[in-house]
Amino acid sequence: MKLLNFILGRLFVYVMVLVVGMTILFFVPRFAPTDPVDAMLAKVASQSGYMEAAQVDALRASLADTFGLQGSMIDQYGAFLKRIFLTADFGPSLSMYPTPVTELIARALPWTFGLLFTATIIAWVLGNFVGLLAGWRPESNPARVMEGIAICLYPVPYYIVALILSVLFSYVWSIFPLTTTIRGAPWSWDLIRSILWNSFLPAASIVITVFGWWIISVKAQTTALKEEEFIRYARLKGLSDTRLLTRYVLPNAILPQITFLALQIGLMFNGSLITEIIFDYPGLGLLIYSAVLQGDYNLLMGTISLSIVAVATATMIIDFLYPLVDPRIRHG
Amino acid sequence: MADIRHFFQDSPFRLHVGLLLLLIVGCIGLLLPWFAPVDPLEWYTAPRNQAASAAHVLGTTSLGQDIFWLLTWAVRNSLILGLVVAFFSTLIGVFLGLTAGYVGGAADRFLSFLMDALICIPTLPILILLAALFGGQLGLTAAGVALVLFNWPFPGRQVRAVALSMREREFVNVAWFSGESRTRILTRHIFPYLAGWSAANFINTVLVVIATESALAVIGLSSARQATIGTMIYWALEYQALLAKRYVWIGAPVLAIVLLFVGLFLVSSGLAMRSSDRRMSV
């Protein structure tokens, strides 16, 4: 019963997060100093030269539709939500006309997802492992060194690490490619090698920045847990260090780490956007960036709505891991 | 005076190191800009592409700007943005967090829900959208307002949690039964406990705000009319400082931001450690 309540409550929060996010997206264009439709039309007109009056009107209607500027405010809001949640239709891309926005997003999404997912898992597992050991013996030299490194790495933003890595490994020693070019026939070894080769630096920059935080927070957990009665009892019982760590400390230290993962996923997503732009990696970040540069508002609204949905969904999925590791929710 | 000495004596080592780093960066950003001989943003006020020399300590950019003075202005603007946004975010966060935690009921449910929702929404895409709508560049004021909107829930949530636990404490009940008003209980009894947490949160917000603005600036979507640490990196990249092997131009802002962030993090975590120690001991 408790599990069901947990899932239903979380689903409710998920829906409400989406509604708040989309409401913000709905109102943001209305606060802009310039009319986005006019700005857009001017841009299109300057790029394509002469346009028929009828063409301009059709484009204006399509743009007004994209921004949900037709009808009364309440109609607009309803139509906006309906388009995002039910039809997921953002119209054609204006810079890569007439490819639909959804198709461009579908092409970019696997890259962002693959990059962020892999980097997050590596950083989380590695950081928790190192932090757990460091917290178990906080006075030892390796633990101090690891904490020092973590403290210096954690506050440094993603793009700084990305820049430093690209300067070191692409300019100074040209080991890795400066920008991403994926080559190779589909499903071939060449393609896989090319993907791994090109993804190495972007993934490394995300892993390096995130990893410090996991060390710091799991170390604090472990140090606090060590003082608990049940750990002392288990130690007096004569259990080995390995057993103490894996069966007693780890399950308790990992719970808050999952909460933190859920809280951090939005920040990590922000970071991966910038990393992609710096490395020219063909994911969602680069798509958003090119949409801004080319004034492609359809694409921009599509990619940004999707970012919010993606982060909210990822947060919820992580929260659903909770009952798997916390028996109190499962059997409560 | 005794208070200050006490503060320095019982604080952890990391707080000292952090304060020292902040002092250095603060000196660069808040003191030195007053001494800039010319407006460092102005092009061709110095010979172009100079290496470091007595006249130009860090050399000059390929636009004829003195890198050292440009850096002081960039650090100043980033710091001002961070401090102002953090001030308002903390103010709103503490106020609404206290309201939620102490008043409870429907107000708490609504505010908690709003905070949870805002925390889940990624800030950067929304800022990018704003920048696009503002014609490709987001001014510092507009960016600041948006950042306040997305950053108050972090202190808010924490304040709410502390206020909830405070509500059950004996001394708060005693104050309540001796007829003190709600405002007085909040300001005189609960707020002192929150001060340490709020300070840590404030510094954390400064960090997040400067990081987010620079992220926007590095990809060229922040105001180009004002120098910030991020726009300085953007200009260096834009004018191929790397290909020309002019590493100081790009290295100086990168080093400044790293020192600033490590300093801010050390101070904020040092303060958090201190206030959790104190909370345990009460």
Interface residues (C-beta under 8 A of the other chain):
Chain A: V13 M16 V17 V20 G21 I24 L25 V28 P29 A32 P33 T34 P36 A39 I151 C152 Y154 P155 V156 P157 Y158 Y159 I160 L163 I164 V167 Y171 I216 L263 G266 L267 F269 N270 G271 L273 I274 I277 I278 I288 Y289 A291 V292 G295 Y297 L300 M301 T303 I304 S307 I308 V311 A312 T315
Chain B: R14 F113 L114 D116 A117 L118 I119 C120 I121 P122 T123 L124 P125 I126 I128 L129 L130 A131 A132 L133 F134 G135 G136 L207 A211 T212 S214 A215 V218 I219 L221 I233 L242 L243 Y247 I250 V254 I257 V258 F261 V262 L264 F265 L266 S269
